[in-house]
């Protein structure tokens, strides 16, 4: 059992789990006391769910058959046993799972009590990777400038999506089998780069490789640190091959980015006065420079490069995962695909030294990680107070079944016209976290994923079989299975699974207008 706790929010939505891990509001309890969390965990006044051999799925579904697990309304074993009280999921890094009703109690707590940054710093070994350290410039630029300019940037996002699709997928006149994830990585890097560094750098293959490779290099570095004995880390970590590879990527990024920073600063330098970049320069380089006080602090190029890489950390992969899952769902259901295409044509660690006392009298100890059960996850019996209005309608598909218009139908209900948005956080949507530490880049992530998917649907149709078949049929085809990462609750699509694609000739001329 480890000396720290991980957060996990049970969403039941595989496409965004990795994004949650990298960007959502993770809550962590931290103690300045020297008492070991490992020694104190058994004293916690919470029920424990044992996880053997890192098999979280087996632990949380015990007593439930694979067939029943997929059915709507089926309880997880532990959720039926502890439906309205906290419990500990005793993985290597234990997690306290809280009933959703406690969310509003914890949401207003400050960073001194409930800290996302501390969780990321501890979990991702920020002492060596710098993850979880302060990134005020990048975060502020994303929260203010990037978000405020999304509307203006949409034409550029759409144009870059069209260009990237033409580059990565091209013309496919007959049903052709291919893997989509690696191509979507390149595509996401191009679209992401258009907003983060601008043209022409965003289309430079060396920069694309750095943008994609940085996340993987960081993950490999973290794993290498975890394999190193804690007492030896200060001496050995700088010499680990994985950490050297990470540093080399950072060096390459600095070599590429520095001339761009110098050019922007130079073009806005008046008579002895450095001016902030103009607001009409729509890329993250300009916005981060605007957030800096260049006269007071000068220009720390290494820090700017670090901020730029951190801003893109995980976003490219998260977008690719989201779009891959959407494409897999549509490939498995051709009828749903045609409906979606018609629509497109239209259109935290506890850092309080005394812990946190809950309203039921229980106390979450210092240094514990907490998470919430997602109330609308298909594997959880939904509390009556949080039932979806659609759940009362026998004509609507159950929550465990893919239905692309579920949120659209919810927004048609009186008083719900502006609710149920992909980026909206709340008690019934924790994919981007909730409260002050919810993901600041979620609005851009949503716009990016939607632009990519819309342009994809304008050009191609997808299927599981060589003749356009979906699930079932004489070959009993199945949607590509998602992968659960052992010892965790991270769920990702099968990155290597191929599907079949073919062009839609009737929409090609209009769709290719921006692919230049």
C-alpha positions as CSV (number, residue, x, y, z in Angstrom):
1,X,0.0,0.0,0.0
2,X,1.4,3.4,-1.0
3,X,2.0,6.5,1.0
4,X,-0.4,8.7,-1.0
5,X,-3.9,8.5,-2.3
6,X,-5.2,8.9,-5.8
7,X,-8.3,10.6,-6.9
8,X,-10.7,8.8,-9.2
9,X,-14.0,10.1,-10.4
10,X,-16.2,7.3,-11.7
11,X,-17.6,8.8,-14.9
12,X,-18.4,5.8,-17.0
13,X,-17.4,7.9,-20.0
14,X,-14.1,6.4,-21.3
15,X,-13.4,9.1,-23.8
16,X,-12.6,11.7,-21.2
17,X,-11.1,9.7,-18.4
18,X,-7.5,10.5,-19.4
19,X,-8.4,14.2,-19.8
20,X,-9.9,14.0,-16.2
21,X,-6.6,12.7,-14.9
22,X,-4.6,15.4,-16.6
23,X,-6.8,18.4,-16.3
24,X,-9.8,17.9,-14.0
25,X,-10.2,19.1,-10.4
26,X,-8.5,16.4,-8.4
27,X,-8.9,16.7,-4.6
28,X,-6.2,15.7,-2.2
29,X,-5.8,15.9,1.6
30,X,-2.3,16.7,2.7
31,X,-0.9,16.8,6.3
32,X,2.1,18.7,7.5
33,X,2.4,16.1,10.3
34,X,5.1,13.5,9.9
35,X,2.7,10.6,10.5
36,X,2.8,8.1,7.6
37,X,-0.5,7.9,5.7
38,X,0.3,4.2,5.1
39,X,0.3,3.6,8.8
40,X,-2.8,5.5,9.5
41,X,-5.0,4.2,6.6
42,X,-6.3,1.3,8.6
43,X,-7.5,3.7,11.3
44,X,-9.8,5.5,8.9
45,X,-13.4,5.2,9.8
46,X,-14.5,4.2,6.3
47,X,-15.4,0.8,4.9
48,X,-12.7,-0.7,2.7
49,X,-13.1,-2.4,-0.7
50,X,-10.1,-4.7,-1.3
51,X,-8.4,-4.7,-4.7
52,X,-6.3,-7.8,-5.4
53,X,-3.4,-7.8,-8.0
54,X,-4.4,-4.3,-9.1
55,X,-7.6,-5.6,-10.7
56,X,-9.9,-2.7,-9.9
57,X,-12.6,-3.8,-12.3
58,X,-12.9,-7.2,-10.6
59,X,-13.1,-5.5,-7.2
60,X,-15.8,-3.1,-8.0
61,X,-18.0,-5.5,-9.9
62,X,-17.7,-8.5,-7.7
63,X,-21.0,-10.3,-7.6
64,X,-22.0,-8.9,-11.0
65,X,-21.7,-11.0,-14.1
66,X,-20.2,-9.4,-17.3
67,X,-23.6,-9.6,-19.0
68,X,-25.4,-7.9,-16.1
69,X,-22.7,-5.3,-15.7
70,X,-23.6,-3.8,-19.1
71,X,-27.3,-3.5,-18.2
72,X,-28.8,-0.2,-17.1
73,X,-29.5,0.2,-13.4
74,X,-27.2,-2.5,-12.2
75,X,-25.4,-1.7,-9.0
76,X,-21.7,-2.0,-8.6
77,X,-21.2,-4.4,-5.7
78,X,-19.6,-1.8,-3.5
79,X,-22.2,0.9,-4.4
80,X,-25.0,-1.4,-3.4
81,X,-23.3,-2.2,-0.2
82,X,-22.3,1.5,0.6
83,X,-25.0,3.5,-1.3
84,X,-24.8,6.6,0.8
85,X,-21.5,6.6,2.7
86,X,-17.8,7.1,1.9
87,X,-15.6,4.1,1.4
88,X,-12.0,3.4,0.5
89,X,-11.0,1.7,-2.7
90,X,-7.9,0.0,-1.4
91,X,-5.7,0.1,-4.5
92,X,-1.9,0.6,-4.3
93,X,-2.7,4.3,-3.8
94,X,-6.0,4.1,-1.9
95,X,-8.9,6.3,-2.9
96,X,-11.8,7.6,-0.8
97,X,-15.0,7.5,-2.9
98,X,-17.6,9.9,-1.8
99,X,-21.3,10.0,-2.4
100,X,-22.2,12.8,-4.8
101,X,-24.1,14.6,-2.2
102,X,-20.9,15.8,-0.6
103,X,-19.8,17.6,-3.7
104,X,-21.3,21.0,-2.9
105,X,-19.6,20.9,0.6
106,X,-16.1,20.5,-0.9
107,X,-16.4,22.6,-4.0
108,X,-15.9,26.0,-2.2
109,X,-12.9,24.9,-0.2
110,X,-9.7,26.8,-1.0
111,X,-6.4,25.5,-2.3
112,X,-5.0,25.6,1.3
113,X,-7.6,22.9,2.2
114,X,-8.2,21.0,-1.0
115,X,-5.5,21.2,-3.6
116,X,-5.4,20.0,-7.2
117,X,-1.8,21.3,-7.6
118,X,-0.6,19.3,-4.6
119,X,-2.2,16.1,-6.0
120,X,-0.6,16.5,-9.4
121,X,2.8,17.5,-7.8
122,X,2.8,14.4,-5.6
123,X,1.3,11.9,-8.1
124,X,3.4,13.0,-11.0
125,X,6.7,13.6,-9.1
126,X,6.7,17.3,-9.6
127,X,10.1,17.6,-7.9
128,X,11.6,16.1,-10.9
129,X,9.1,16.6,-13.7
130,X,7.9,20.1,-12.6
131,X,4.3,18.9,-13.1
132,X,2.1,20.4,-10.3
133,X,4.3,23.4,-9.9
134,X,2.8,26.9,-10.5
135,X,1.9,27.7,-14.1
136,X,0.2,31.1,-13.7
137,X,1.1,32.5,-17.1
138,X,-0.1,29.5,-19.1
139,X,-3.2,28.9,-17.1
140,X,-4.2,32.6,-17.1
141,X,-3.7,32.9,-20.8
142,X,-5.9,29.8,-21.4
143,X,-8.6,30.9,-18.9
144,X,-8.9,34.4,-20.3
145,X,-7.4,35.0,-23.8
146,X,-7.9,31.5,-25.3
147,X,-11.4,31.0,-24.0
148,X,-12.4,34.6,-24.9
149,X,-11.2,34.2,-28.5
150,X,-12.7,30.8,-29.3
151,X,-15.5,32.3,-31.4
152,X,-13.0,34.2,-33.5
153,X,-10.8,31.2,-33.8
154,X,-13.5,28.8,-35.1
155,X,-12.9,29.5,-38.8
156,X,-9.2,28.8,-38.3
157,X,-10.0,25.6,-36.3
158,X,-12.3,24.4,-39.1
159,X,-9.7,25.3,-41.8
160,X,-6.9,23.5,-40.0
161,X,-9.2,20.5,-39.4
162,X,-9.9,20.3,-43.2
163,X,-6.2,20.6,-44.0
164,X,-5.2,18.0,-41.5
165,X,-7.8,15.5,-42.6
166,X,-6.7,15.9,-46.2
167,X,-3.1,15.4,-45.2
168,X,-3.6,12.4,-42.9
169,X,-6.5,10.5,-44.5
170,X,-6.7,11.9,-48.0
171,X,-9.0,10.4,-50.7
172,X,-10.5,7.0,-49.9
173,X,-12.8,5.9,-52.7
174,X,-13.5,2.4,-51.5
175,X,-13.9,0.8,-48.1
176,X,-10.3,0.8,-46.7
177,X,-9.1,-0.7,-43.4
178,X,-6.9,1.6,-41.4
179,X,-6.0,2.6,-37.8
180,X,-7.4,6.0,-36.9
181,X,-5.8,6.8,-33.5
182,X,-2.3,7.6,-34.8
183,X,-3.7,9.7,-37.6
184,X,-5.9,11.5,-35.2
185,X,-2.9,12.3,-33.0
186,X,-1.2,14.0,-36.0
187,X,-4.5,15.7,-36.8
188,X,-5.0,16.9,-33.2
189,X,-1.4,18.2,-33.0
190,X,-2.0,20.3,-36.2
191,X,-5.2,21.8,-35.0
192,X,-3.9,22.3,-31.5
193,X,-0.7,23.9,-32.8
194,X,-2.7,26.3,-35.0
195,X,-4.0,28.0,-31.8
196,X,-1.0,27.4,-29.6
197,X,1.9,28.5,-31.8
198,X,0.3,29.6,-35.1
199,X,1.3,29.1,-38.7
200,X,3.7,28.2,-40.1
201,X,5.3,26.5,-37.0
202,X,2.1,24.5,-36.3
203,X,2.7,22.5,-39.5
204,X,6.4,21.9,-38.9
205,X,6.8,18.1,-38.5
206,X,9.6,18.5,-35.9
207,X,7.2,20.6,-33.7
208,X,4.4,18.2,-34.3
209,X,6.6,15.3,-33.1
210,X,7.7,17.2,-30.0
211,X,4.0,18.1,-29.2
212,X,2.9,14.5,-29.5
213,X,6.0,13.0,-27.9
214,X,6.2,15.2,-24.9
215,X,3.2,13.6,-23.1
216,X,4.5,10.1,-23.8
217,X,8.0,11.1,-22.7
218,X,6.6,12.6,-19.5
219,X,4.6,9.4,-18.7
220,X,7.6,7.2,-19.3
221,X,9.7,9.5,-17.1
222,X,7.1,9.3,-14.3
223,X,7.0,5.5,-14.5
224,X,10.8,5.4,-14.4
225,X,10.8,7.5,-11.2
226,X,8.2,5.3,-9.6
227,X,10.5,2.3,-10.2
228,X,13.3,4.0,-8.4
229,X,13.6,3.7,-4.7
230,X,12.5,7.0,-3.0
231,X,15.8,7.4,-1.0
232,X,17.8,7.1,-4.2
233,X,15.7,9.4,-6.4
234,X,17.6,12.6,-5.8
235,X,20.8,10.9,-6.9
236,X,19.5,8.7,-9.7
237,X,16.6,10.4,-11.4
238,X,18.7,13.0,-13.4
239,X,20.6,10.1,-15.0
240,X,17.6,7.9,-15.9
241,X,17.4,7.4,-19.7
242,X,13.7,8.4,-19.7
243,X,14.4,11.7,-17.9
244,X,17.3,12.4,-20.3
245,X,14.9,11.8,-23.2
246,X,12.4,14.2,-21.7
247,X,15.1,16.9,-21.2
248,X,16.1,16.5,-24.8
249,X,12.6,17.1,-26.0
250,X,12.5,20.2,-23.9
251,X,15.8,21.4,-25.4
252,X,14.5,20.8,-28.9
253,X,11.3,22.7,-28.1
254,X,13.3,25.7,-26.7
255,X,15.4,25.8,-29.8
256,X,12.3,26.0,-32.0
257,X,10.2,28.4,-29.9
258,X,12.8,31.0,-28.8
259,X,13.0,32.7,-32.2
260,X,9.2,33.1,-32.3
261,X,9.2,34.6,-28.8
262,X,12.0,37.0,-29.8
263,X,10.2,38.0,-33.0
264,X,6.9,38.8,-31.2
265,X,8.6,40.8,-28.5
266,X,10.7,42.7,-31.1
267,X,7.7,43.6,-33.2
268,X,5.9,45.1,-30.1
269,X,8.9,47.0,-28.8
270,X,8.5,50.7,-28.9
271,X,10.9,53.5,-28.1
272,X,12.5,52.0,-25.0
273,X,9.2,50.4,-24.0
274,X,8.2,46.8,-24.4
275,X,4.5,46.5,-25.1
276,X,2.3,43.5,-24.6
277,X,1.4,41.7,-27.7
278,X,-1.8,42.9,-29.4
279,X,-5.0,41.1,-28.8
280,X,-5.5,40.3,-32.5
281,X,-2.6,37.8,-32.5
282,X,-4.6,34.7,-31.8
283,X,-2.1,32.1,-30.5
284,X,-0.9,31.1,-27.1
285,X,2.6,32.4,-27.6
286,X,1.3,36.0,-27.8
287,X,-1.2,35.5,-25.0
288,X,1.4,34.1,-22.6
289,X,3.7,37.1,-23.4
290,X,0.8,39.4,-22.8
291,X,0.4,37.9,-19.3
292,X,4.1,38.6,-18.4
293,X,5.4,41.8,-17.0
294,X,8.4,42.0,-19.4
295,X,9.7,45.2,-18.0
296,X,9.7,44.0,-14.4
297,X,10.9,40.4,-14.8
298,X,12.5,40.3,-18.3
299,X,11.9,37.3,-20.5
300,X,12.6,33.9,-19.1
301,X,12.5,31.9,-22.3
302,X,13.0,28.5,-20.5
303,X,10.0,29.3,-18.4
304,X,7.9,30.2,-21.4
305,X,8.9,27.0,-23.2
306,X,7.9,25.0,-20.1
307,X,4.6,26.8,-19.9
308,X,4.0,26.1,-23.6
309,X,4.7,22.4,-23.2
310,X,2.7,22.2,-20.1
311,X,-0.3,23.8,-21.8
312,X,-0.2,21.1,-24.4
313,X,0.5,18.2,-22.0
314,X,-2.2,15.7,-22.6
315,X,-4.5,17.9,-24.6
316,X,-3.5,16.4,-28.0
317,X,-3.9,12.8,-26.7
318,X,-7.1,13.7,-24.9
319,X,-8.7,15.1,-28.0
320,X,-7.5,12.1,-30.0
321,X,-9.0,9.7,-27.5
322,X,-12.4,11.6,-27.5
323,X,-12.7,11.6,-31.2
324,X,-11.5,8.0,-31.6
325,X,-14.2,6.8,-29.2
326,X,-16.8,8.8,-31.1
327,X,-15.7,7.3,-34.4
328,X,-15.7,3.8,-32.9
329,X,-19.3,4.4,-31.6
330,X,-20.5,5.6,-35.0
331,X,-18.7,2.8,-36.9
332,X,-20.6,0.2,-34.7
333,X,-24.0,1.9,-35.4
334,X,-24.4,2.9,-39.0
335,X,-28.0,4.1,-38.5
336,X,-26.8,6.5,-35.7
337,X,-24.0,7.6,-38.0
338,X,-26.5,8.7,-40.7
339,X,-28.5,10.7,-38.2
340,X,-25.4,12.5,-36.9
341,X,-24.3,13.2,-40.5
342,X,-27.7,14.9,-41.2
343,X,-27.1,17.1,-38.1
344,X,-23.7,18.0,-39.3
345,X,-25.0,18.9,-42.7
346,X,-27.3,21.3,-40.8
347,X,-25.0,22.8,-39.5
348,X,-8.1,17.6,-5.3
349,X,-5.3,16.5,-2.2
350,X,-6.6,17.6,1.4
351,X,-4.0,20.0,2.5
352,X,-5.8,21.1,5.7
353,X,-3.7,19.8,8.6
354,X,-6.7,18.6,10.5
355,X,-8.5,17.0,7.5
356,X,-12.0,17.9,6.4
357,X,-15.1,17.1,8.4
358,X,-18.2,16.1,6.4
359,X,-21.7,17.0,7.3
360,X,-22.4,13.4,8.4
361,X,-19.8,13.7,11.1
362,X,-17.0,11.7,9.4
363,X,-13.6,13.2,8.8
364,X,-11.4,12.7,5.8
365,X,-7.8,12.5,7.0
366,X,-5.0,14.7,5.9
367,X,-3.1,13.6,2.7
368,X,-6.0,11.6,1.3
369,X,-7.3,11.7,-2.2
370,X,-11.0,11.9,-2.8
371,X,-13.3,11.2,-5.7
372,X,-17.0,11.1,-6.4
373,X,-19.3,8.5,-7.9
374,X,-20.7,10.0,-11.2
375,X,-24.5,10.0,-10.7
376,X,-25.2,9.3,-14.3
377,X,-22.7,6.6,-14.9
378,X,-24.4,3.6,-16.6
379,X,-23.1,1.2,-14.0
380,X,-24.6,3.1,-11.1
381,X,-28.1,3.1,-9.9
382,X,-29.1,6.7,-10.2
383,X,-30.4,8.5,-7.1
384,X,-34.0,9.6,-7.6
385,X,-33.0,13.2,-7.0
386,X,-30.6,13.1,-9.9
387,X,-32.5,11.0,-12.4
388,X,-32.3,12.2,-16.0
389,X,-35.7,13.3,-17.3
390,X,-35.1,11.0,-20.2
391,X,-34.9,8.0,-17.8
392,X,-38.6,8.3,-17.2
393,X,-39.3,8.0,-20.9
394,X,-39.6,4.3,-22.1
395,X,-39.0,5.5,-25.7
396,X,-35.5,6.8,-24.9
397,X,-32.5,4.5,-24.8
398,X,-31.1,3.6,-21.3
399,X,-28.0,5.4,-20.1
400,X,-25.8,2.4,-20.8
401,X,-26.6,2.6,-24.5
402,X,-24.9,5.0,-26.9
403,X,-27.3,7.7,-28.1
404,X,-25.8,10.7,-29.8
405,X,-28.8,13.0,-29.2
406,X,-29.2,12.4,-25.5
407,X,-28.0,15.9,-24.4
408,X,-29.8,17.5,-27.3
409,X,-33.1,16.0,-26.2
410,X,-32.5,17.1,-22.6
411,X,-32.0,20.7,-23.8
412,X,-35.4,20.6,-25.5
413,X,-37.1,20.3,-22.1
414,X,-38.5,23.5,-20.6
415,X,-36.0,25.4,-18.6
416,X,-33.1,23.2,-19.8
417,X,-32.3,25.1,-23.0
418,X,-28.8,26.2,-21.9
419,X,-28.0,23.1,-19.8
420,X,-26.4,19.7,-20.5
421,X,-23.4,21.1,-22.4
422,X,-20.2,19.1,-22.9
423,X,-18.2,21.7,-21.0
424,X,-20.7,22.3,-18.3
425,X,-19.6,21.1,-14.9
426,X,-21.9,20.1,-12.0
427,X,-23.1,17.4,-9.7
428,X,-24.1,15.4,-12.8
429,X,-21.0,16.1,-14.9
430,X,-17.6,15.7,-13.4
431,X,-15.6,15.0,-16.5
432,X,-13.8,18.3,-16.3
433,X,-13.9,18.5,-12.6
434,X,-16.0,21.1,-10.8
435,X,-15.6,24.4,-9.0
436,X,-12.7,26.7,-9.0
437,X,-10.2,24.1,-10.2
438,X,-12.3,22.7,-13.1
439,X,-10.3,22.4,-16.3
440,X,-9.7,26.0,-17.7
441,X,-9.1,24.7,-21.2
442,X,-12.3,22.7,-21.5
443,X,-14.0,25.2,-23.8
444,X,-11.2,25.1,-26.3
445,X,-10.9,21.3,-26.0
446,X,-14.6,21.0,-26.8
447,X,-14.4,23.3,-29.8
448,X,-11.4,21.5,-31.1
449,X,-12.9,18.0,-30.8
450,X,-16.2,19.2,-32.4
451,X,-14.4,20.9,-35.4
452,X,-12.4,17.8,-36.0
453,X,-15.4,15.4,-35.8
454,X,-17.6,17.7,-37.9
455,X,-15.0,17.9,-40.7
456,X,-14.5,14.1,-40.5
457,X,-18.2,13.4,-40.8
458,X,-18.5,15.7,-43.8
459,X,-15.9,13.6,-45.6
460,X,-16.0,10.0,-44.5
461,X,-18.3,7.2,-43.5
462,X,-17.0,4.5,-41.1
463,X,-17.8,0.9,-40.4
464,X,-16.5,-2.2,-38.6
465,X,-16.7,-4.5,-41.7
466,X,-15.4,-4.3,-45.3
467,X,-18.9,-3.8,-46.7
468,X,-20.0,-1.1,-44.4
469,X,-21.3,-3.4,-41.6
470,X,-21.8,-2.2,-38.1
471,X,-22.2,-4.4,-35.0
472,X,-23.8,-7.8,-35.3
473,X,-24.5,-9.4,-38.7
474,X,-23.3,-12.8,-39.9
475,X,-19.8,-12.0,-38.7
476,X,-21.0,-10.9,-35.2
477,X,-18.8,-7.7,-35.4
478,X,-18.3,-5.8,-32.2
479,X,-17.3,-2.2,-31.4
480,X,-13.5,-2.2,-30.5
481,X,-13.2,-2.8,-26.8
482,X,-11.8,-0.1,-24.6
483,X,-8.8,-0.9,-22.5
484,X,-8.7,-0.6,-18.7
485,X,-5.2,0.3,-17.5
486,X,-4.2,-2.3,-14.8
487,X,-4.2,-1.0,-11.2
488,X,-6.2,2.1,-12.1
489,X,-9.5,3.1,-13.4
490,X,-8.2,4.8,-16.6
491,X,-10.1,3.7,-19.6
492,X,-8.8,4.3,-23.2
493,X,-9.8,3.1,-26.6
494,X,-7.8,0.4,-28.4
495,X,-5.1,2.5,-30.0
496,X,-4.2,-0.1,-32.6
497,X,-7.7,-1.3,-33.6
498,X,-8.4,-0.6,-37.3
499,X,-11.8,0.2,-38.8
500,X,-13.1,0.7,-42.3
501,X,-13.4,4.2,-43.9
502,X,-14.8,5.5,-47.2
503,X,-15.3,8.9,-48.7
504,X,-18.7,10.5,-49.0
505,X,-18.5,11.7,-52.7
506,X,-21.7,13.8,-52.5
507,X,-20.2,16.2,-49.9
508,X,-16.6,16.1,-51.0
509,X,-16.5,19.4,-53.0
510,X,-17.9,21.6,-50.2
511,X,-15.9,19.7,-47.6
512,X,-12.6,20.2,-49.3
513,X,-13.0,24.0,-49.6
514,X,-10.8,24.6,-46.6
515,X,-8.3,21.8,-47.2
516,X,-5.5,23.9,-48.6
